[in-house]
Amino acid sequence: MNQLVKLTDKQSKLVDTLVATGCSITEAAKIAGYASGDSGRVTASKALKVPHVQEYMMRCIQDSIGMNATIASSKLVRLAQGAKSEYVQLEASKDILDRAGFKAPDKHLHLHQGDIKVSIDLG
């Protein structure tokens, strides 16, 4: 975050609420202390467009994803090992391998062009 620009308490509460709960901007605005109704939603929406608020929100989202990556990883392993559907097991297994760097090579159709001359002697 830019050291010269500080978030207001409302801005940080707005972002923290959105990231933590995934609620609507209207709900987050109300929780953060913005005016109720449309005016609060509009003011909150404008606040979310301010560059230093966007930077803070991106950092919060990255932190949240990082903390929850272990949960997602564990879920993939559980699905690969024990899902009732073999298709789900296969897809989870492929996803794990892909993320570990063992992605199957892409299949491409290669066309080769060149000069081909055919001479037929019928004599």
N, CA, C and O atoms as a Tinker XYZ file with bonds, in Angstrom:
   492  protein
     1  N      0.850000   -1.185000    0.000000    73     2
     2  CA     0.000000    0.000000    0.000000    64     1     3
     3  C      0.884000    1.233000    0.000000    63     2     4     5
     4  O      1.957000    1.224000    0.604000    81     3
     5  N      0.463000    2.263000   -0.650000    73     3     6
     6  CA     1.186000    3.525000   -0.683000    64     5     7
     7  C      1.291000    4.069000    0.745000    63     6     8     9
     8  O      0.287000    4.202000    1.444000    81     7
     9  N      2.498000    4.376000    1.158000    73     7    10
    10  CA     2.726000    4.826000    2.532000    64     9    11
    11  C      2.074000    6.193000    2.807000    63    10    12    13
    12  O      1.759000    6.508000    3.955000    81    11
    13  N      1.874000    6.993000    1.769000    73    11    14
    14  CA     1.337000    8.337000    1.963000    64    13    15
    15  C     -0.191000    8.355000    2.087000    63    14    16    17
    16  O     -0.755000    9.301000    2.636000    81    15
    17  N     -0.856000    7.321000    1.582000    73    15    18
    18  CA    -2.307000    7.287000    1.580000    64    17    19
    19  C     -2.768000    6.201000    2.537000    63    18    20    21
    20  O     -2.397000    5.035000    2.400000    81    19
    21  N     -3.583000    6.598000    3.510000    73    19    22
    22  CA    -4.064000    5.653000    4.513000    64    21    23
    23  C     -5.547000    5.397000    4.297000    63    22    24    25
    24  O     -6.309000    6.307000    3.971000    81    23
    25  N     -5.940000    4.149000    4.485000    73    23    26
    26  CA    -7.348000    3.815000    4.380000    64    25    27
    27  C     -8.104000    4.366000    5.580000    63    26    28    29
    28  O     -7.584000    4.415000    6.695000    81    27
    29  N     -9.331000    4.776000    5.331000    73    27    30
    30  CA   -10.187000    5.168000    6.453000    64    29    31
    31  C    -10.674000    3.887000    7.132000    63    30    32    33
    32  O    -10.568000    2.799000    6.566000    81    31
    33  N    -11.198000    4.023000    8.327000    73    31    34
    34  CA   -11.743000    2.860000    9.028000    64    33    35
    35  C    -12.879000    2.231000    8.224000    63    34    36    37
    36  O    -12.996000    1.007000    8.160000    81    35
    37  N    -13.716000    3.070000    7.611000    73    35    38
    38  CA   -14.834000    2.557000    6.819000    64    37    39
    39  C    -14.335000    1.776000    5.608000    63    38    40    41
    40  O    -14.859000    0.708000    5.289000    81    39
    41  N    -13.310000    2.322000    4.929000    73    39    42
    42  CA   -12.778000    1.641000    3.748000    64    41    43
    43  C    -12.205000    0.272000    4.109000    63    42    44    45
    44  O    -12.483000   -0.720000    3.435000    81    43
    45  N    -11.406000    0.221000    5.172000    73    43    46
    46  CA   -10.808000   -1.064000    5.543000    64    45    47
    47  C    -11.878000   -2.042000    6.020000    63    46    48    49
    48  O    -11.795000   -3.232000    5.718000    81    47
    49  N    -12.870000   -1.573000    6.749000    73    47    50
    50  CA   -13.962000   -2.442000    7.211000    64    49    51
    51  C    -14.776000   -2.948000    6.017000    63    50    52    53
    52  O    -15.191000   -4.107000    5.992000    81    51
    53  N    -15.003000   -2.077000    5.028000    73    51    54
    54  CA   -15.725000   -2.463000    3.820000    64    53    55
    55  C    -15.002000   -3.600000    3.105000    63    54    56    57
    56  O    -15.600000   -4.627000    2.784000    81    55
    57  N    -13.724000   -3.406000    2.864000    73    55    58
    58  CA   -12.935000   -4.425000    2.163000    64    57    59
    59  C    -12.853000   -5.702000    2.986000    63    58    60    61
    60  O    -13.059000   -6.796000    2.459000    81    59
    61  N    -12.555000   -5.571000    4.275000    73    59    62
    62  CA   -12.440000   -6.752000    5.136000    64    61    63
    63  C    -13.738000   -7.560000    5.133000    63    62    64    65
    64  O    -13.703000   -8.790000    5.107000    81    63
    65  N    -14.874000   -6.878000    5.158000    73    63    66
    66  CA   -16.173000   -7.552000    5.155000    64    65    67
    67  C    -16.415000   -8.256000    3.830000    63    66    68    69
    68  O    -16.846000   -9.408000    3.806000    81    67
    69  N    -16.141000   -7.568000    2.729000    73    67    70
    70  CA   -16.339000   -8.175000    1.410000    64    69    71
    71  C    -15.491000   -9.429000    1.245000    63    70    72    73
    72  O    -15.979000  -10.459000    0.780000    81    71
    73  N    -14.225000   -9.340000    1.626000    73    71    74
    74  CA   -13.316000  -10.474000    1.439000    64    73    75
    75  C    -13.677000  -11.627000    2.377000    63    74    76    77
    76  O    -13.648000  -12.790000    1.974000    81    75
    77  N    -14.011000  -11.309000    3.607000    73    75    78
    78  CA   -14.293000  -12.355000    4.594000    64    77    79
    79  C    -15.623000  -13.060000    4.347000    63    78    80    81
    80  O    -15.733000  -14.269000    4.554000    81    79
    81  N    -16.634000  -12.308000    3.906000    73    79    82
    82  CA   -17.967000  -12.902000    3.809000    64    81    83
    83  C    -18.446000  -13.134000    2.385000    63    82    84    85
    84  O    -19.295000  -13.996000    2.156000    81    83
    85  N    -17.923000  -12.387000    1.428000    73    83    86
    86  CA   -18.397000  -12.508000    0.054000    64    85    87
    87  C    -19.786000  -11.931000   -0.144000    63    86    88    89
    88  O    -20.457000  -12.236000   -1.130000    81    87
    89  N    -20.216000  -11.100000    0.789000    73    87    90
    90  CA   -21.557000  -10.515000    0.699000    64    89    91
    91  C    -21.601000   -9.437000   -0.384000    63    90    92    93
    92  O    -20.592000   -9.147000   -1.027000    81    91
    93  N    -22.761000   -8.860000   -0.574000    73    91    94
    94  CA   -22.918000   -7.797000   -1.568000    64    93    95
    95  C    -22.290000   -6.500000   -1.053000    63    94    96    97
    96  O    -22.031000   -6.350000    0.141000    81    95
    97  N    -22.055000   -5.580000   -1.968000    73    95    98
    98  CA   -21.504000   -4.275000   -1.591000    64    97    99
    99  C    -22.485000   -3.550000   -0.672000    63    98   100   101
   100  O    -22.073000   -2.869000    0.268000    81    99
   101  N    -23.772000   -3.696000   -0.941000    73    99   102
   102  CA   -24.780000   -3.052000   -0.097000    64   101   103
   103  C    -24.692000   -3.550000    1.346000    63   102   104   105
   104  O    -24.725000   -2.756000    2.286000    81   103
   105  N    -24.578000   -4.870000    1.516000    73   103   106
   106  CA   -24.478000   -5.438000    2.860000    64   105   107
   107  C    -23.175000   -5.011000    3.539000    63   106   108   109
   108  O    -23.171000   -4.637000    4.711000    81   107
   109  N    -22.071000   -5.071000    2.790000    73   107   110
   110  CA   -20.779000   -4.693000    3.363000    64   109   111
   111  C    -20.756000   -3.218000    3.740000    63   110   112   113
   112  O    -20.179000   -2.845000    4.762000    81   111
   113  N    -21.386000   -2.371000    2.913000    73   111   114
   114  CA   -21.445000   -0.936000    3.206000    64   113   115
   115  C    -22.184000   -0.688000    4.513000    63   114   116   117
   116  O    -21.766000    0.138000    5.323000    81   115
   117  N    -23.270000   -1.397000    4.712000    73   115   118
   118  CA   -24.052000   -1.248000    5.942000    64   117   119
   119  C    -23.222000   -1.668000    7.163000    63   118   120   121
   120  O    -23.208000   -0.972000    8.178000    81   119
   121  N    -22.536000   -2.807000    7.056000    73   119   122
   122  CA   -21.707000   -3.304000    8.151000    64   121   123
   123  C    -20.549000   -2.353000    8.439000    63   122   124   125
   124  O    -20.160000   -2.164000    9.592000    81   123
   125  N    -19.997000   -1.752000    7.369000    73   123   126
   126  CA   -18.840000   -0.864000    7.520000    64   125   127
   127  C    -19.225000    0.526000    8.034000    63   126   128   129
   128  O    -18.352000    1.321000    8.382000    81   127
   129  N    -20.515000    0.817000    8.082000    73   127   130
   130  CA   -20.944000    2.100000    8.624000    64   129   131
   131  C    -21.271000    3.165000    7.597000    63   130   132   133
   132  O    -21.412000    4.338000    7.941000    81   131
   133  N    -21.393000    2.770000    6.340000    73   131   134
   134  CA   -21.824000    3.730000    5.317000    64   133   135
   135  C    -23.316000    3.950000    5.471000    63   134   136   137
   136  O    -23.991000    3.196000    6.171000    81   135
   137  N    -23.832000    4.980000    4.820000    73   135   138
   138  CA   -25.268000    5.268000    4.882000    64   137   139
   139  C    -26.048000    4.070000    4.369000    63   138   140   141
   140  O    -25.542000    3.300000    3.552000    81   139
   141  N    -27.267000    3.909000    4.838000    73   139   142
   142  CA   -28.064000    2.774000    4.395000    64   141   143
   143  C    -28.670000    3.061000    3.027000    63   142   144   145
   144  O    -28.787000    4.213000    2.609000    81   143
   145  N    -29.049000    1.992000    2.345000    73   143   146
   146  CA   -29.716000    2.131000    1.051000    64   145   147
   147  C    -28.768000    2.399000   -0.090000    63   146   148   149
   148  O    -27.580000    2.081000   -0.040000    81   147
   149  N    -29.343000    3.004000   -1.139000    73   147   150
   150  CA   -28.580000    3.241000   -2.367000    64   149   151
   151  C    -27.408000    4.185000   -2.173000    63   150   152   153
   152  O    -26.351000    3.983000   -2.771000    81   151
   153  N    -27.572000    5.215000   -1.347000    73   151   154
   154  CA   -26.477000    6.177000   -1.182000    64   153   155
   155  C    -25.256000    5.509000   -0.553000    63   154   156   157
   156  O    -24.124000    5.824000   -0.920000    81   155
   157  N    -25.471000    4.593000    0.388000    73   155   158
   158  CA   -24.359000    3.863000    0.993000    64   157   159
   159  C    -23.678000    2.951000    0.003000    63   158   160   161
   160  O    -22.452000    2.849000   -0.028000    81   159
   161  N    -24.493000    2.279000   -0.819000    73   159   162
   162  CA   -23.941000    1.388000   -1.845000    64   161   163
   163  C    -23.122000    2.172000   -2.854000    63   162   164   165
   164  O    -22.029000    1.751000   -3.233000    81   163
   165  N    -23.641000    3.303000   -3.289000    73   163   166
   166  CA   -22.936000    4.128000   -4.273000    64   165   167
   167  C    -21.623000    4.649000   -3.689000    63   166   168   169
   168  O    -20.587000    4.594000   -4.352000    81   167
   169  N    -21.656000    5.149000   -2.468000    73   167   170
   170  CA   -20.442000    5.657000   -1.821000    64   169   171
   171  C    -19.423000    4.544000   -1.641000    63   170   172   173
   172  O    -18.231000    4.749000   -1.872000    81   171
   173  N    -19.881000    3.375000   -1.234000    73   171   174
   174  CA   -18.981000    2.231000   -1.058000    64   173   175
   175  C    -18.397000    1.793000   -2.398000    63   174   176   177
   176  O    -17.210000    1.476000   -2.483000    81   175
   177  N    -19.218000    1.773000   -3.442000    73   175   178
   178  CA   -18.733000    1.408000   -4.773000    64   177   179
   179  C    -17.654000    2.366000   -5.244000    63   178   180   181
   180  O    -16.653000    1.945000   -5.824000    81   179
   181  N    -17.855000    3.644000   -4.999000    73   179   182
   182  CA   -16.841000    4.646000   -5.366000    64   181   183
   183  C    -15.558000    4.423000   -4.572000    63   182   184   185
   184  O    -14.459000    4.543000   -5.114000    81   183
   185  N    -15.698000    4.100000   -3.292000    73   183   186
   186  CA   -14.525000    3.857000   -2.451000    64   185   187
   187  C    -13.720000    2.675000   -2.980000    63   186   188   189
   188  O    -12.490000    2.686000   -2.934000    81   187
   189  N    -14.415000    1.660000   -3.482000    73   187   190
   190  CA   -13.731000    0.469000   -3.990000    64   189   191
   191  C    -12.973000    0.724000   -5.289000    63   190   192   193
   192  O    -12.166000   -0.106000   -5.708000    81   191
   193  N    -13.224000    1.854000   -5.924000    73   191   194
   194  CA   -12.519000    2.205000   -7.162000    64   193   195
   195  C    -11.270000    3.039000   -6.914000    63   194   196   197
   196  O    -10.493000    3.281000   -7.838000    81   195
   197  N    -11.072000    3.473000   -5.696000    73   195   198
   198  CA    -9.896000    4.279000   -5.351000    64   197   199
   199  C     -8.665000    3.363000   -5.373000    63   198   200   201
   200  O     -8.690000    2.290000   -4.769000    81   199
   201  N     -7.591000    3.769000   -6.058000    73   199   202
   202  CA    -6.427000    2.888000   -6.230000    64   201   203
   203  C     -5.865000    2.273000   -4.945000    63   202   204   205
   204  O     -5.577000    1.077000   -4.919000    81   203
   205  N     -5.705000    3.063000   -3.884000    73   203   206
   206  CA    -5.115000    2.474000   -2.674000    64   205   207
   207  C     -6.075000    1.510000   -1.982000    63   206   208   209
   208  O     -5.634000    0.604000   -1.275000    81   207
   209  N     -7.382000    1.694000   -2.178000    73   207   210
   210  CA    -8.367000    0.750000   -1.636000    64   209   211
   211  C     -8.314000   -0.542000   -2.451000    63   210   212   213
   212  O     -8.393000   -1.636000   -1.892000    81   211
   213  N     -8.180000   -0.414000   -3.766000    73   211   214
   214  CA    -8.055000   -1.596000   -4.628000    64   213   215
   215  C     -6.792000   -2.390000   -4.284000    63   214   216   217
   216  O     -6.825000   -3.620000   -4.251000    81   215
   217  N     -5.682000   -1.694000   -4.030000    73   215   218
   218  CA    -4.440000   -2.371000   -3.641000    64   217   219
   219  C     -4.653000   -3.166000   -2.349000    63   218   220   221
   220  O     -4.232000   -4.318000   -2.240000    81   219
   221  N     -5.308000   -2.538000   -1.382000    73   219   222
   222  CA    -5.571000   -3.211000   -0.111000    64   221   223
   223  C     -6.467000   -4.436000   -0.329000    63   222   224   225
   224  O     -6.230000   -5.493000    0.256000    81   223
   225  N     -7.489000   -4.290000   -1.166000    73   223   226
   226  CA    -8.395000   -5.397000   -1.415000    64   225   227
   227  C     -7.656000   -6.554000   -2.096000    63   226   228   229
   228  O     -7.882000   -7.714000   -1.750000    81   227
   229  N     -6.789000   -6.259000   -3.044000    73   227   230
   230  CA    -6.039000   -7.317000   -3.719000    64   229   231
   231  C     -5.129000   -8.053000   -2.735000    63   230   232   233
   232  O     -5.008000   -9.276000   -2.806000    81   231
   233  N     -4.500000   -7.333000   -1.835000    73   231   234
   234  CA    -3.656000   -7.976000   -0.823000    64   233   235
   235  C     -4.485000   -8.866000    0.097000    63   234   236   237
   236  O     -4.068000   -9.972000    0.441000    81   235
   237  N     -5.658000   -8.380000    0.493000    73   235   238
   238  CA    -6.537000   -9.179000    1.354000    64   237   239
   239  C     -6.997000  -10.445000    0.645000    63   238   240   241
   240  O     -7.043000  -11.515000    1.252000    81   239
   241  N     -7.336000  -10.330000   -0.624000    73   239   242
   242  CA    -7.777000  -11.493000   -1.398000    64   241   243
   243  C     -6.635000  -12.494000   -1.530000    63   242   244   245
   244  O     -6.842000  -13.695000   -1.356000    81   243
   245  N     -5.434000  -12.012000   -1.837000    73   243   246
   246  CA    -4.278000  -12.903000   -1.948000    64   245   247
   247  C     -4.014000  -13.620000   -0.628000    63   246   248   249
   248  O     -3.740000  -14.820000   -0.618000    81   247
   249  N     -4.092000  -12.900000    0.471000    73   247   250
   250  CA    -3.893000  -13.521000    1.786000    64   249   251
   251  C     -4.952000  -14.591000    2.048000    63   250   252   253
   252  O     -4.641000  -15.677000    2.537000    81   251
   253  N     -6.200000  -14.274000    1.719000    73   251   254
   254  CA    -7.291000  -15.213000    1.940000    64   253   255
   255  C     -7.116000  -16.476000    1.093000    63   254   256   257
   256  O     -7.307000  -17.590000    1.580000    81   255
   257  N     -6.757000  -16.293000   -0.155000    73   255   258
   258  CA    -6.541000  -17.444000   -1.037000    64   257   259
   259  C     -5.366000  -18.277000   -0.536000    63   258   260   261
   260  O     -5.433000  -19.506000   -0.519000    81   259
   261  N     -4.304000  -17.614000   -0.131000    73   259   262
   262  CA    -3.142000  -18.330000    0.380000    64   261   263
   263  C     -3.475000  -19.161000    1.603000    63   262   264   265
   264  O     -3.036000  -20.306000    1.717000    81   263
   265  N     -4.246000  -18.596000    2.516000    73   263   266
   266  CA    -4.612000  -19.325000    3.728000    64   265   267
   267  C     -5.545000  -20.494000    3.428000    63   266   268   269
   268  O     -5.502000  -21.516000    4.113000    81   267
   269  N     -6.383000  -20.348000    2.412000    73   267   270
   270  CA    -7.351000  -21.395000    2.103000    64   269   271
   271  C     -6.862000  -22.397000    1.062000    63   270   272   273
   272  O     -7.577000  -23.344000    0.733000    81   271
   273  N     -5.658000  -22.200000    0.544000    73   271   274
   274  CA    -5.112000  -23.128000   -0.442000    64   273   275
   275  C     -4.922000  -24.519000    0.158000    63   274   276   277
   276  O     -5.070000  -25.519000   -0.544000    81   275
   277  N     -4.599000  -24.593000    1.435000    73   275   278
   278  CA    -4.412000  -25.907000    2.061000    64   277   279
   279  C     -5.733000  -26.670000    2.133000    63   278   280   281
   280  O     -5.761000  -27.893000    1.997000    81   279
   281  N     -6.820000  -25.942000    2.346000    73   279   282
   282  CA    -8.138000  -26.578000    2.380000    64   281   283
   283  C     -8.480000  -27.126000    0.996000    63   282   284   285
   284  O     -8.958000  -28.253000    0.870000    81   283
   285  N     -8.236000  -26.326000   -0.038000    73   283   286
   286  CA    -8.529000  -26.750000   -1.407000    64   285   287
   287  C     -7.662000  -27.944000   -1.800000    63   286   288   289
   288  O     -8.141000  -28.874000   -2.449000    81   287
   289  N     -6.405000  -27.919000   -1.414000    73   287   290
   290  CA    -5.492000  -29.017000   -1.718000    64   289   291
   291  C     -5.960000  -30.309000   -1.043000    63   290   292   293
   292  O     -5.972000  -31.374000   -1.660000    81   291
   293  N     -6.335000  -30.202000    0.201000    73   291   294
   294  CA    -6.823000  -31.365000    0.943000    64   293   295
   295  C     -8.088000  -31.928000    0.305000    63   294   296   297
   296  O     -8.255000  -33.144000    0.216000    81   295
   297  N     -8.975000  -31.046000   -0.135000    73   295   298
   298  CA   -10.226000  -31.471000   -0.772000    64   297   299
   299  C     -9.931000  -32.225000   -2.072000    63   298   300   301
   300  O    -10.562000  -33.243000   -2.355000    81   299
   301  N     -8.981000  -31.730000   -2.857000    73   299   302
   302  CA    -8.619000  -32.408000   -4.106000    64   301   303
   303  C     -8.099000  -33.813000   -3.832000    63   302   304   305
   304  O     -8.472000  -34.762000   -4.522000    81   303
   305  N     -7.243000  -33.948000   -2.829000    73   303   306
   306  CA    -6.694000  -35.262000   -2.480000    64   305   307
   307  C     -7.813000  -36.202000   -2.037000    63   306   308   309
   308  O     -7.850000  -37.363000   -2.443000    81   307
   309  N     -8.731000  -35.696000   -1.197000    73   307   310
   310  CA    -9.855000  -36.530000   -0.745000    64   309   311
   311  C    -10.730000  -36.975000   -1.920000    63   310   312   313
   312  O    -11.176000  -38.122000   -1.965000    81   311
   313  N    -10.973000  -36.066000   -2.868000    73   311   314
   314  CA   -11.777000  -36.429000   -4.036000    64   313   315
   315  C    -11.050000  -37.457000   -4.902000    63   314   316   317
   316  O    -11.663000  -38.408000   -5.387000    81   315
   317  N     -9.758000  -37.268000   -5.092000    73   315   318
   318  CA    -8.989000  -38.207000   -5.906000    64   317   319
   319  C     -8.981000  -39.596000   -5.275000    63   318   320   321
   320  O     -8.984000  -40.599000   -5.988000    81   319
   321  N     -8.972000  -39.661000   -3.961000    73   319   322
   322  CA    -8.891000  -40.943000   -3.274000    64   321   323
   323  C    -10.242000  -41.601000   -3.023000    63   322   324   325
   324  O    -10.334000  -42.828000   -2.999000    81   323
   325  N    -11.293000  -40.802000   -2.837000    73   323   326
   326  CA   -12.511000  -41.443000   -2.373000    64   325   327
   327  C    -13.820000  -40.986000   -2.959000    63   326   328   329
   328  O    -14.875000  -41.342000   -2.436000    81   327
   329  N    -13.797000  -40.217000   -4.021000    73   327   330
   330  CA   -15.079000  -39.806000   -4.606000    64   329   331
   331  C    -15.813000  -41.029000   -5.145000    63   330   332   333
   332  O    -15.180000  -41.970000   -5.624000    81   331
   333  N    -17.125000  -41.024000   -5.072000    73   331   334
   334  CA   -17.912000  -42.162000   -5.557000    64   333   335
   335  C    -17.809000  -42.297000   -7.077000    63   334   336   337
   336  O    -17.826000  -43.403000   -7.617000    81   335
   337  N    -17.703000  -41.179000   -7.741000    73   335   338
   338  CA   -17.630000  -41.177000   -9.195000    64   337   339
   339  C    -16.175000  -41.323000   -9.652000    63   338   340   341
   340  O    -15.297000  -40.577000   -9.218000    81   339
   341  N    -15.937000  -42.297000  -10.535000    73   339   342
   342  CA   -14.586000  -42.461000  -11.078000    64   341   343
   343  C    -14.185000  -41.245000  -11.911000    63   342   344   345
   344  O    -13.008000  -40.888000  -11.970000    81   343
   345  N    -15.154000  -40.622000  -12.546000    73   343   346
   346  CA   -14.863000  -39.419000  -13.330000    64   345   347
   347  C    -14.333000  -38.310000  -12.420000    63   346   348   349
   348  O    -13.360000  -37.641000  -12.768000    81   347
   349  N    -14.959000  -38.110000  -11.266000    73   347   350
   350  CA   -14.504000  -37.091000  -10.308000    64   349   351
   351  C    -13.108000  -37.443000   -9.805000    63   350   352   353
   352  O    -12.254000  -36.565000   -9.683000    81   351
   353  N    -12.870000  -38.717000   -9.513000    73   351   354
   354  CA   -11.540000  -39.149000   -9.079000    64   353   355
   355  C    -10.494000  -38.838000  -10.146000    63   354   356   357
   356  O     -9.411000  -38.337000   -9.844000    81   355
   357  N    -10.833000  -39.144000  -11.399000    73   355   358
   358  CA    -9.913000  -38.893000  -12.505000    64   357   359
   359  C     -9.616000  -37.405000  -12.657000    63   358   360   361
   360  O     -8.457000  -37.011000  -12.789000    81   359
   361  N    -10.658000  -36.581000  -12.638000    73   359   362
   362  CA   -10.458000  -35.142000  -12.813000    64   361   363
   363  C     -9.646000  -34.546000  -11.658000    63   362   364   365
   364  O     -8.786000  -33.696000  -11.885000    81   363
   365  N     -9.909000  -34.981000  -10.437000    73   363   366
   366  CA    -9.138000  -34.491000   -9.290000    64   365   367
   367  C     -7.686000  -34.935000   -9.406000    63   366   368   369
   368  O     -6.772000  -34.162000   -9.120000    81   367
   369  N     -7.474000  -36.173000   -9.824000    73   367   370
   370  CA    -6.106000  -36.682000   -9.992000    64   369   371
   371  C     -5.362000  -35.905000  -11.071000    63   370   372   373
   372  O     -4.198000  -35.546000  -10.890000    81   371
   373  N     -6.035000  -35.644000  -12.200000    73   371   374
   374  CA    -5.399000  -34.870000  -13.272000    64   373   375
   375  C     -5.052000  -33.458000  -12.788000    63   374   376   377
   376  O     -3.996000  -32.923000  -13.123000    81   375
   377  N     -5.948000  -32.865000  -12.000000    73   375   378
   378  CA    -5.696000  -31.521000  -11.487000    64   377   379
   379  C     -4.496000  -31.514000  -10.551000    63   378   380   381
   380  O     -3.671000  -30.602000  -10.604000    81   379
   381  N     -4.394000  -32.520000   -9.699000    73   379   382
   382  CA    -3.244000  -32.611000   -8.790000    64   381   383
   383  C     -1.955000  -32.753000   -9.590000    63   382   384   385
   384  O     -0.972000  -32.064000   -9.318000    81   383
   385  N     -1.958000  -33.644000  -10.576000    73   383   386
   386  CA    -0.757000  -33.834000  -11.399000    64   385   387
   387  C     -0.385000  -32.571000  -12.154000    63   386   388   389
   388  O      0.789000  -32.214000  -12.251000    81   387
   389  N     -1.390000  -31.902000  -12.685000    73   387   390
   390  CA    -1.154000  -30.657000  -13.424000    64   389   391
   391  C     -0.498000  -29.617000  -12.524000    63   390   392   393
   392  O      0.469000  -28.968000  -12.925000    81   391
   393  N     -1.010000  -29.458000  -11.328000    73   391   394
   394  CA    -0.464000  -28.464000  -10.390000    64   393   395
   395  C      0.919000  -28.845000   -9.893000    63   394   396   397
   396  O      1.689000  -27.984000   -9.467000    81   395
   397  N      1.239000  -30.132000   -9.946000    73   395   398
   398  CA     2.571000  -30.583000   -9.533000    64   397   399
   399  C      3.571000  -30.524000  -10.685000    63   398   400   401
   400  O      4.743000  -30.859000  -10.513000    81   399
   401  N      3.102000  -30.095000  -11.863000    73   399   402
   402  CA     4.000000  -29.942000  -13.008000    64   401   403
   403  C      4.020000  -31.128000  -13.942000    63   402   404   405
   404  O      4.883000  -31.208000  -14.816000    81   403
   405  N      3.090000  -32.051000  -13.777000    73   403   406
   406  CA     3.047000  -33.236000  -14.619000    64   405   407
   407  C      1.849000  -33.199000  -15.555000    63   406   408   409
   408  O      1.058000  -34.141000  -15.612000    81   407
   409  N      1.728000  -32.115000  -16.276000    73   407   410
   410  CA     0.594000  -31.965000  -17.189000    64   409   411
   411  C      0.819000  -32.814000  -18.428000    63   410   412   413
   412  O      1.927000  -32.895000  -18.957000    81   411
   413  N     -0.262000  -33.447000  -18.881000    73   411   414
   414  CA    -0.191000  -34.237000  -20.101000    64   413   415
   415  C      0.114000  -33.318000  -21.271000    63   414   416   417
   416  O     -0.386000  -32.195000  -21.329000    81   415
   417  N      0.929000  -33.789000  -22.201000    73   415   418
   418  CA     1.247000  -32.932000  -23.348000    64   417   419
   419  C     -0.006000  -32.644000  -24.167000    63   418   420   421
   420  O     -0.885000  -33.493000  -24.318000    81   419
   421  N     -0.062000  -31.427000  -24.687000    73   419   422
   422  CA    -1.185000  -31.067000  -25.557000    64   421   423
   423  C     -1.053000  -31.826000  -26.863000    63   422   424   425
   424  O      0.044000  -31.998000  -27.394000    81   423
   425  N     -2.182000  -32.273000  -27.365000    73   423   426
   426  CA    -2.178000  -32.997000  -28.639000    64   425   427
   427  C     -2.413000  -31.984000  -29.750000    63   426   428   429
   428  O     -3.390000  -31.235000  -29.729000    81   427
   429  N     -1.520000  -31.970000  -30.701000    73   427   430
   430  CA    -1.635000  -31.053000  -31.826000    64   429   431
   431  C     -1.584000  -31.853000  -33.121000    63   430   432   433
   432  O     -0.893000  -32.867000  -33.222000    81   431
   433  N     -2.312000  -31.385000  -34.079000    73   431   434
   434  CA    -2.241000  -31.949000  -35.411000    64   433   435
   435  C     -1.220000  -31.130000  -36.177000    63   434   436   437
   436  O     -1.370000  -29.919000  -36.338000    81   435
   437  N     -0.189000  -31.798000  -36.643000    73   435   438
   438  CA     0.861000  -31.094000  -37.368000    64   437   439
   439  C      0.712000  -31.366000  -38.857000    63   438   440   441
   440  O      0.639000  -32.518000  -39.284000    81   439
   441  N      0.668000  -30.317000  -39.627000    73   439   442
   442  CA     0.627000  -30.427000  -41.080000    64   441   443
   443  C      1.973000  -29.992000  -41.627000    63   442   444   445
   444  O      2.501000  -28.942000  -41.259000    81   443
   445  N      2.512000  -30.801000  -42.498000    73   443   446
   446  CA     3.805000  -30.468000  -43.087000    64   445   447
   447  C      3.594000  -30.143000  -44.549000    63   446   448   449
   448  O      2.938000  -30.888000  -45.278000    81   447
   449  N      4.150000  -29.034000  -44.966000    73   447   450
   450  CA     4.041000  -28.635000  -46.352000    64   449   451
   451  C      5.425000  -28.693000  -46.980000    63   450   452   453
   452  O      6.440000  -28.478000  -46.317000    81   451
   453  N      5.438000  -28.976000  -48.221000    73   451   454
   454  CA     6.704000  -29.010000  -48.933000    64   453   455
   455  C      6.438000  -29.190000  -50.419000    63   454   456   457
   456  O      5.297000  -29.323000  -50.860000    81   455
   457  N      7.504000  -29.190000  -51.158000    73   455   458
   458  CA     7.388000  -29.401000  -52.600000    64   457   459
   459  C      7.405000  -30.898000  -52.876000    63   458   460   461
   460  O      8.401000  -31.576000  -52.625000    81   459
   461  N      6.320000  -31.390000  -53.382000    73   459   462
   462  CA     6.230000  -32.796000  -53.754000    64   461   463
   463  C      5.998000  -32.855000  -55.247000    63   462   464   465
   464  O      5.075000  -32.235000  -55.776000    81   463
   465  N      6.851000  -33.611000  -55.917000    73   463   466
   466  CA     6.702000  -33.773000  -57.373000    64   465   467
   467  C      6.503000  -35.247000  -57.653000    63   466   468   469
   468  O      7.245000  -36.101000  -57.168000    81   467
   469  N      5.496000  -35.519000  -58.438000    73   467   470
   470  CA     5.192000  -36.893000  -58.805000    64   469   471
   471  C      5.316000  -36.983000  -60.323000    63   470   472   473
   472  O      4.732000  -36.191000  -61.063000    81   471
   473  N      6.069000  -37.938000  -60.749000    73   471   474
   474  CA     6.254000  -38.150000  -62.192000    64   473   475
   475  C      5.837000  -39.571000  -62.493000    63   474   476   477
   476  O      6.387000  -40.515000  -61.926000    81   475
   477  N      4.863000  -39.737000  -63.387000    73   475   478
   478  CA     4.394000  -41.065000  -63.750000    64   477   479
   479  C      4.763000  -41.301000  -65.221000    63   478   480   481
   480  O      4.352000  -40.554000  -66.110000    81   479
   481  N      5.527000  -42.329000  -65.444000    73   479   482
   482  CA     5.962000  -42.676000  -66.809000    64   481   483
   483  C      5.064000  -43.794000  -67.308000    63   482   484   485
   484  O      5.148000  -44.922000  -66.822000    81   483
   485  N      4.206000  -43.492000  -68.272000    73   483   486
   486  CA     3.286000  -44.486000  -68.802000    64   485   487
   487  C      3.808000  -45.115000  -70.099000    63   486   488   489
   488  O      3.054000  -45.821000  -70.768000    81   487
   489  N      5.042000  -44.892000  -70.467000    73   487   490
   490  CA     5.592000  -45.371000  -71.722000    64   489   491
   491  C      6.381000  -46.569000  -71.619000    63   490   492
   492  O      6.893000  -47.060000  -72.625000    81   491
